[in-house]
Amino acid sequence: MLRLPLWVVIFITYFPAVFAMSRGDHAPLKEFT
């Protein structure tokens, strides 16, 4: 496991979902719940 800062992990985890929502393509949050 790489020792990544917490903000990096959060960024990698949530950025794709936020980016998709900003484009209005679909509801990406449903894929993570």
Secondary structure, DSSP 4 states (H G I P E B T S, - for coil): -----HHHHHHHHHHHHHHHHHHTS--THHHH-
